[in-house]
């Protein structure tokens, strides 16, 4: 199986920046594509790239040697407050693998 572990969440002020990490292990190549989702209280889990208010403020990068995918978040707003998850979808079966999530709180 695939294991995903997120880290890097915490409290940040509006306008600040944060970088989340997702480390992948198990039966997976280090170059496999990992995507990022978030889930705010009372809302459904969303693909961050499809959220209008995110715009171009988030960027995804990889360190293949460390099997790590990063989510760089800039110009953070209170509405960015959510639990952030990384995801891998098996292209053969459509099965989703998730980490436990890391909480990001944007508040002054």
Helices and strands as residue ranges (DSSP letters): E 2-7, E 10-12, E 18-26, E 35-39, E 46-47, G 48-50, E 58-63, G 64-66, E 68-73, G 78-80, E 82-89, E 96-98, E 102-106
